[in-house]
Amino acid sequence: MMAPRHGADDQSGTAPATGSPWAAFSGQWLLVPNLVTYVRGLLLPVFAVLLALDAYGWALAALATIGLSDWLDGYLARRLDLVSRLGQCLDPLLDRVAMIVIVISCTAVGLTPWWLVAVLVTPELALGCIVLVHPAGRRILQPTMIGKCRTALLFAGFPLLILAAPQALDSMALTVVAGVLLAFGSAGHLMAGVQYGRALLEADHSDAPSGSAG
């Protein structure tokens, strides 16, 4: 749904129209970059549990590992020439899941307000609905600059917020910096959601059959 870090699009940008939906991923499940991506997914519930248990240091370490793996899988895919469609699909999907898990976890322990959950989750739900309703929405989109900046701001703001918490450094200055990053990241998230939504809808319109054969 969102842009991949595992590499560039294939020529068509869409999965094969025939055969099993898993056929496009044949031979890709055990590629090293994808294994790194799996680890990122497995660390998300670990982070949530650690934060709920007030183990803020370990939660921060888990979050840092999640962020590092997000860069590492893409780097390995390009470096080892192991760019795969599975990676292109899993990487942005896990980015979205990670964002939702992180904001809900932080809100559940009182670090962020509930309205932030709505701001970050609503665009993802809307894009998900577009993908379900419009078949052309299943293509992989190229990242936009706003989308990249949004991701960087949010994934910098949340760790700082955890580090600034009373259970950690108890720093008001860091809390303010984290709040500013999250505010700009949230605004960018809404803007990126609109961009990706329009791109998906326009893709569906462009794929519709024309009225004349020419």
Residue frames relative to the residue before (quaternion, step in Angstrom):
aa qw qx qy qz dx dy dz
M 1.0000 0.0000 0.0000 0.0000 0.00 0.00 0.00
M 0.7682 0.2196 -0.1417 0.5844 3.54 0.79 -0.94
A 0.7051 -0.4984 0.3075 0.3999 3.52 -1.34 0.18
P 0.4296 -0.7190 0.4841 0.2531 3.61 -1.01 0.75
R 0.2981 -0.6976 0.6056 0.2405 3.52 -1.32 0.34
H 0.5738 0.6302 -0.3743 0.3655 3.59 1.23 -0.14
G 0.7853 -0.2844 0.1728 0.5221 3.59 1.13 -0.05
A 0.6846 -0.4981 0.3499 0.4010 3.52 -1.31 -0.06
D 0.6689 -0.4865 0.3919 0.4028 3.51 -1.39 0.23
D 0.4363 -0.5866 0.5722 0.3716 3.51 -1.33 0.19
Q 0.7376 -0.4525 0.2488 0.4351 3.57 -1.25 0.21
S 0.7542 0.3929 -0.2288 0.4738 3.58 0.90 -0.84
G 0.3280 -0.7596 0.4938 0.2676 3.58 1.12 -0.71
T 0.7218 0.3788 -0.2429 0.5258 3.60 1.26 0.07
A 0.5504 -0.6111 0.4545 0.3421 3.54 -1.21 0.51
P 0.6525 -0.5027 0.3747 0.4255 3.58 -1.20 0.43
A 0.4740 -0.7121 0.4520 0.2528 3.54 -0.99 0.88
T 0.7577 0.3341 -0.1869 0.5285 3.60 1.17 -0.46
G 0.7293 0.4342 -0.3078 0.4299 3.53 -1.31 0.31
S 0.7412 -0.3917 0.3029 0.4532 3.53 -1.35 -0.11
P 0.5227 -0.6393 0.4520 0.3373 3.62 -1.01 0.71
W 0.6508 0.5114 -0.3157 0.4641 3.59 1.23 -0.39
A 0.4692 0.7088 -0.4324 0.3007 3.59 1.26 -0.26
A 0.6213 0.5643 -0.3393 0.4249 3.58 1.09 -0.71
F 0.7141 0.4387 -0.2465 0.4866 3.61 1.20 -0.46
S 0.3302 0.7814 -0.4813 0.2208 3.59 1.27 0.11
G 0.8418 0.1669 -0.1474 0.4917 3.56 -0.89 1.00
Q 0.6308 0.5711 -0.3245 0.4131 3.60 1.26 0.06
W 0.5082 0.7113 -0.3986 0.2774 3.59 1.21 -0.41
L 0.7809 0.3322 -0.1706 0.5008 3.62 1.00 -0.76
L 0.3343 0.7232 -0.5289 0.2923 3.59 1.15 0.46
V 0.6171 -0.6041 0.3616 0.3514 3.56 -0.96 0.91
P 0.6686 0.4859 -0.3412 0.4478 3.67 0.76 -0.82
N 0.6650 0.5006 -0.3100 0.4594 3.58 1.00 -0.76
L 0.5911 0.5505 -0.3642 0.4637 3.61 1.12 -0.58
V 0.6256 0.5224 -0.3274 0.4781 3.58 1.06 -0.78
T 0.6367 0.5294 -0.3230 0.4583 3.57 1.02 -0.80
Y 0.6233 0.5382 -0.3408 0.4535 3.59 1.02 -0.78
V 0.6298 0.5366 -0.3327 0.4525 3.57 1.00 -0.87
R 0.6238 0.5396 -0.3381 0.4532 3.58 0.99 -0.79
G 0.6662 0.5014 -0.3042 0.4608 3.55 0.94 -0.84
L 0.6691 0.5041 -0.2995 0.4566 3.58 0.97 -0.82
L 0.6527 0.5310 -0.3152 0.4389 3.59 1.13 -0.59
L 0.5339 0.6544 -0.4076 0.3472 3.60 1.15 -0.41
P 0.6979 0.4202 -0.3034 0.4942 3.67 0.78 -0.80
V 0.5801 0.5666 -0.3765 0.4479 3.60 1.13 -0.56
F 0.6408 0.5201 -0.3133 0.4698 3.57 0.96 -0.88
A 0.6715 0.5140 -0.3034 0.4392 3.58 0.85 -0.98
V 0.6685 0.4932 -0.2992 0.4693 3.59 0.94 -0.87
L 0.6567 0.5152 -0.3178 0.4498 3.59 0.90 -0.89
L 0.6582 0.4979 -0.3150 0.4687 3.58 0.96 -0.82
A 0.6489 0.5204 -0.3142 0.4576 3.58 0.99 -0.81
L 0.6957 0.4544 -0.2591 0.4923 3.58 1.16 -0.62
D 0.4768 -0.6927 0.4092 0.3542 3.59 1.33 0.16
A 0.4345 0.6505 -0.4912 0.3831 3.58 1.16 0.55
Y 0.0642 -0.8744 0.4801 0.0284 3.54 0.66 1.17
G 0.6166 0.5501 -0.3527 0.4391 3.59 1.03 -0.66
W 0.6909 0.4554 -0.2673 0.4938 3.56 0.89 -0.96
A 0.6201 0.5373 -0.3445 0.4562 3.58 1.04 -0.71
L 0.6478 0.5093 -0.3096 0.4744 3.55 1.03 -0.83
A 0.6324 0.5228 -0.3262 0.4693 3.59 1.04 -0.78
A 0.6433 0.5102 -0.3191 0.4733 3.59 1.00 -0.81
L 0.6598 0.5090 -0.3035 0.4621 3.56 0.98 -0.87
A 0.6344 0.5190 -0.3246 0.4720 3.58 1.03 -0.76
T 0.6462 0.5103 -0.3157 0.4716 3.59 1.02 -0.78
I 0.6114 0.5397 -0.3390 0.4690 3.56 1.07 -0.76
G 0.6760 0.4927 -0.2897 0.4652 3.58 0.91 -0.92
L 0.6499 0.5156 -0.3140 0.4618 3.58 1.00 -0.86
S 0.6685 0.5006 -0.3057 0.4572 3.58 0.93 -0.87
D 0.5888 0.5770 -0.3601 0.4366 3.56 1.16 -0.61
W 0.6798 0.4340 -0.2773 0.5221 3.57 1.12 -0.64
L 0.6670 0.5553 -0.3057 0.3915 3.56 0.93 -0.95
D 0.6556 0.5194 -0.3472 0.4240 3.61 0.86 -0.80
G 0.6601 0.4989 -0.3044 0.4719 3.56 1.00 -0.81
Y 0.6375 0.5298 -0.3227 0.4569 3.58 1.01 -0.85
L 0.6805 0.4838 -0.2924 0.4663 3.58 0.88 -0.92
A 0.6189 0.5503 -0.3481 0.4393 3.58 1.01 -0.78
R 0.7065 0.4371 -0.2644 0.4898 3.57 0.93 -0.86
R 0.6730 0.5221 -0.2991 0.4302 3.58 0.89 -0.95
L 0.7639 0.3499 -0.1751 0.5133 3.57 0.97 -0.91
D 0.3974 -0.7278 0.4614 0.3154 3.56 1.32 0.06
L 0.4487 0.6786 -0.4470 0.3720 3.55 0.93 1.00
V 0.1989 0.7791 -0.5601 0.1994 3.55 1.04 0.77
S 0.0135 0.8143 -0.5776 0.0558 3.59 -0.78 1.01
R 0.5913 -0.5664 0.4279 0.3827 3.54 -1.20 0.46
L 0.5938 0.5623 -0.3667 0.4436 3.59 1.07 -0.69
G 0.6656 0.4944 -0.2953 0.4748 3.57 0.93 -0.89
Q 0.6434 0.5294 -0.3175 0.4527 3.56 1.01 -0.81
C 0.6853 0.4577 -0.2780 0.4936 3.58 1.13 -0.61
L 0.7047 0.4873 -0.2733 0.4374 3.59 0.85 -1.00
D 0.6429 0.5700 -0.3405 0.3819 3.58 0.88 -0.91
P 0.7216 0.3989 -0.2780 0.4928 3.66 0.70 -0.90
L 0.5985 0.5623 -0.3665 0.4374 3.59 1.09 -0.64
L 0.6912 0.4645 -0.2796 0.4778 3.58 0.90 -0.92
D 0.5644 0.5740 -0.3867 0.4499 3.59 1.13 -0.54
R 0.6834 0.4828 -0.2799 0.4706 3.55 0.94 -0.93
V 0.6494 0.5018 -0.3148 0.4769 3.57 0.97 -0.85
A 0.6377 0.5349 -0.3256 0.4486 3.58 0.98 -0.85
M 0.6400 0.5275 -0.3285 0.4519 3.57 0.95 -0.87
I 0.6771 0.4948 -0.2924 0.4596 3.57 0.92 -0.93
V 0.6595 0.5074 -0.3089 0.4607 3.60 0.92 -0.91
I 0.6738 0.5119 -0.2994 0.4408 3.57 0.89 -0.94
V 0.7081 0.4538 -0.2876 0.4582 3.60 0.77 -0.96
I 0.6479 0.4976 -0.3321 0.4715 3.62 0.98 -0.71
S 0.6434 0.5222 -0.3216 0.4583 3.60 0.98 -0.80
C 0.6780 0.4817 -0.2940 0.4710 3.58 0.92 -0.91
T 0.6546 0.5038 -0.3132 0.4687 3.57 1.03 -0.73
A 0.6359 0.5536 -0.3267 0.4271 3.59 1.00 -0.80
V 0.7344 0.3699 -0.2325 0.5194 3.61 1.10 -0.60
G 0.6241 -0.6121 0.3194 0.3658 3.59 1.25 0.31
L 0.4727 0.6900 -0.4431 0.3226 3.60 1.20 0.22
T 0.7886 0.1441 -0.0670 0.5940 3.59 1.12 -0.63
P 0.5296 -0.6361 0.4537 0.3301 3.61 -1.15 0.54
W 0.6239 -0.5752 0.3856 0.3623 3.56 -1.21 0.52
W 0.5869 0.5797 -0.3924 0.4068 3.59 1.09 -0.52
L 0.5885 0.5691 -0.3753 0.4347 3.60 1.14 -0.50
V 0.5825 0.5586 -0.3693 0.4608 3.58 1.13 -0.62
A 0.6632 0.5070 -0.3019 0.4604 3.56 0.92 -0.94
V 0.6568 0.5252 -0.3124 0.4418 3.58 0.94 -0.90
L 0.7481 0.4108 -0.2240 0.4706 3.60 0.91 -0.89
V 0.7145 0.4602 -0.2654 0.4553 3.59 1.03 -0.71
T 0.6092 0.6019 -0.3599 0.3703 3.61 0.96 -0.81
P 0.6658 0.4819 -0.3372 0.4590 3.68 0.81 -0.78
E 0.6368 0.5283 -0.3357 0.4502 3.60 1.04 -0.74
L 0.6460 0.5060 -0.3182 0.4747 3.58 1.02 -0.80
A 0.6437 0.5236 -0.3194 0.4576 3.58 1.01 -0.82
L 0.6645 0.4883 -0.3036 0.4773 3.59 0.94 -0.87
G 0.6217 0.5447 -0.3354 0.4520 3.55 1.06 -0.75
C 0.6437 0.5128 -0.3154 0.4724 3.57 1.01 -0.78
I 0.6309 0.5260 -0.3359 0.4609 3.58 0.99 -0.78
V 0.6510 0.5186 -0.3141 0.4568 3.57 0.95 -0.89
L 0.6727 0.4998 -0.2973 0.4575 3.58 0.99 -0.82
V 0.7284 0.4462 -0.2400 0.4613 3.57 0.94 -0.91
H 0.7788 0.2807 -0.1386 0.5436 3.57 1.00 -0.85
P 0.4071 -0.7462 0.4705 0.2369 3.63 -0.42 1.17
A 0.6411 0.5326 -0.3380 0.4371 3.60 1.00 -0.74
G 0.5679 0.6144 -0.3781 0.3963 3.58 1.22 -0.38
R 0.5858 0.6035 -0.3734 0.3914 3.57 1.24 -0.25
R 0.4815 0.6523 -0.4514 0.3727 3.57 1.23 0.05
I 0.4985 -0.6339 0.5015 0.3133 3.55 -1.28 0.37
L 0.2592 -0.7903 0.5401 0.1288 3.57 -0.75 1.06
Q 0.4806 -0.6291 0.5252 0.3122 3.53 -1.18 0.59
P 0.5247 -0.6452 0.4453 0.3320 3.61 -1.03 0.70
T 0.2962 -0.7141 0.5999 0.2059 3.53 -1.21 0.57
M 0.6427 -0.5259 0.3811 0.4064 3.56 -1.22 0.40
I 0.6308 0.5234 -0.3347 0.4649 3.58 1.02 -0.80
G 0.6478 0.5274 -0.3164 0.4496 3.58 0.98 -0.84
K 0.6550 0.5070 -0.3077 0.4683 3.58 0.98 -0.84
C 0.6739 0.4895 -0.2981 0.4662 3.58 0.91 -0.94
R 0.6125 0.5611 -0.3337 0.4456 3.58 1.02 -0.83
T 0.6745 0.4972 -0.2920 0.4611 3.56 0.87 -0.99
A 0.6598 0.5127 -0.3103 0.4534 3.58 0.92 -0.91
L 0.6703 0.5064 -0.3029 0.4499 3.59 0.90 -0.90
L 0.6950 0.4750 -0.2849 0.4584 3.59 0.86 -0.93
F 0.7175 0.4403 -0.2641 0.4708 3.57 0.90 -0.87
A 0.6083 0.4709 -0.3685 0.5220 3.59 1.30 0.03
G 0.6647 0.5423 -0.3039 0.4144 3.57 1.01 -0.82
F 0.6757 0.5141 -0.3142 0.4247 3.60 0.85 -0.87
P 0.6615 0.4801 -0.3332 0.4700 3.66 0.84 -0.77
L 0.6409 0.5173 -0.3291 0.4619 3.59 1.00 -0.77
L 0.6363 0.5322 -0.3264 0.4531 3.56 1.02 -0.78
I 0.6537 0.4943 -0.3072 0.4838 3.58 0.99 -0.82
L 0.6547 0.5162 -0.3094 0.4573 3.57 0.98 -0.86
A 0.7030 0.4740 -0.2597 0.4623 3.59 1.08 -0.74
A 0.4728 0.7102 -0.4240 0.3038 3.59 1.26 -0.25
P 0.6370 -0.5365 0.3848 0.3980 3.62 -1.17 0.49
Q 0.6516 0.5147 -0.3199 0.4562 3.60 1.09 -0.63
A 0.7079 0.3808 -0.2453 0.5420 3.60 1.30 -0.20
L 0.8429 -0.0865 0.0819 0.5248 3.61 -0.45 -1.18
D 0.2411 -0.7954 0.5187 0.2005 3.59 1.24 -0.39
S 0.3469 0.7534 -0.4716 0.2996 3.56 0.84 1.09
M 0.3505 -0.7410 0.5373 0.1982 3.58 -0.62 1.11
A 0.6202 0.5546 -0.3451 0.4343 3.58 1.02 -0.78
L 0.6748 0.4780 -0.2902 0.4816 3.58 0.93 -0.88
T 0.6052 0.5571 -0.3486 0.4493 3.56 1.11 -0.70
V 0.6518 0.5067 -0.3117 0.4705 3.58 0.97 -0.85
V 0.6527 0.5076 -0.3150 0.4660 3.60 0.92 -0.92
A 0.6566 0.5065 -0.3085 0.4661 3.57 0.94 -0.91
G 0.6443 0.5330 -0.3196 0.4457 3.58 0.99 -0.83
V 0.6447 0.5120 -0.3178 0.4703 3.57 1.01 -0.83
L 0.6536 0.5148 -0.3104 0.4598 3.59 0.92 -0.90
L 0.6822 0.4860 -0.2851 0.4660 3.56 0.93 -0.92
A 0.6248 0.5408 -0.3419 0.4476 3.59 1.06 -0.72
F 0.6893 0.4497 -0.2764 0.4962 3.57 0.87 -0.95
G 0.6356 0.5287 -0.3306 0.4551 3.58 1.03 -0.75
S 0.6493 0.5148 -0.3164 0.4618 3.59 1.00 -0.79
A 0.6352 0.5129 -0.3268 0.4761 3.58 1.00 -0.80
G 0.6610 0.4991 -0.2978 0.4746 3.56 0.99 -0.86
H 0.6060 0.5663 -0.3458 0.4387 3.56 1.11 -0.70
L 0.6604 0.4932 -0.3017 0.4792 3.57 0.97 -0.85
M 0.6603 0.5023 -0.3055 0.4673 3.58 0.96 -0.85
A 0.6573 0.4995 -0.3119 0.4702 3.58 0.96 -0.84
G 0.6179 0.5517 -0.3421 0.4436 3.57 1.04 -0.75
V 0.6442 0.5052 -0.3121 0.4821 3.56 1.01 -0.82
Q 0.6432 0.5297 -0.3226 0.4490 3.58 0.95 -0.86
Y 0.7071 0.4551 -0.2705 0.4688 3.58 0.79 -1.02
G 0.6218 0.5458 -0.3406 0.4467 3.56 1.04 -0.74
R 0.6619 0.4926 -0.3010 0.4781 3.57 0.93 -0.89
A 0.6426 0.5295 -0.3269 0.4471 3.58 0.99 -0.83
L 0.6594 0.5051 -0.3076 0.4642 3.59 0.98 -0.82
L 0.6734 0.4885 -0.2943 0.4703 3.57 0.95 -0.87
E 0.6508 0.5032 -0.3151 0.4733 3.58 1.01 -0.77
A 0.6140 0.5396 -0.3445 0.4617 3.58 1.10 -0.70
D 0.6474 0.5137 -0.3159 0.4660 3.56 1.01 -0.83
H 0.6585 0.5059 -0.3097 0.4631 3.58 0.99 -0.83
S 0.6788 0.4954 -0.2988 0.4522 3.59 0.95 -0.85
D 0.6710 0.4966 -0.2956 0.4646 3.59 1.17 -0.56
A 0.5034 0.6532 -0.4274 0.3704 3.60 1.26 -0.20
P 0.5480 -0.6258 0.4318 0.3486 3.63 -1.01 0.72
S 0.4356 -0.7004 0.5024 0.2593 3.54 -0.99 0.84
G 0.6017 -0.6116 0.3907 0.3334 3.55 -1.21 0.44
S 0.7844 0.2407 -0.1507 0.5515 3.62 1.15 -0.34
A 0.4768 -0.6832 0.4809 0.2730 3.55 -1.15 0.55
G 0.5216 -0.6584 0.3980 0.3688 3.55 1.28 -0.16
